[in-house]
Amino acid sequence: MKVPYNYKEYNFDKDIKKIISKNIRKYRKMRGLTQEQLALYTDRSFEFIRRIESEKGRKGLSVETLWRVATVLEVSIDDLFKEED
């Protein structure tokens, strides 16, 4: 079967949820906010924010929630995706 475009394989091995989780925690602490404050300012529940940052209960985020979190933490959304060296 001939593919009508140039096929390229991508490596999706990174645990993007873990990277985002660590960055949210890092920027939240840099801003001096508690999980409760981040929940309040983003109009999300404390339990939801706790699970976002948790190793065990890590949860996916909607684009809207990413935008709200980035706005409150005063970072760009792409900062939440950056992997630390």
PyMOL commands that set and color helices and strands:
alter all, ss='L'
color gray80, all
select helices_A, chain A and resi 16-30+35-42+46-53+63-73+77-81
alter helices_A, ss='H'
color red, helices_A
deselect
rebuild
show_as cartoon
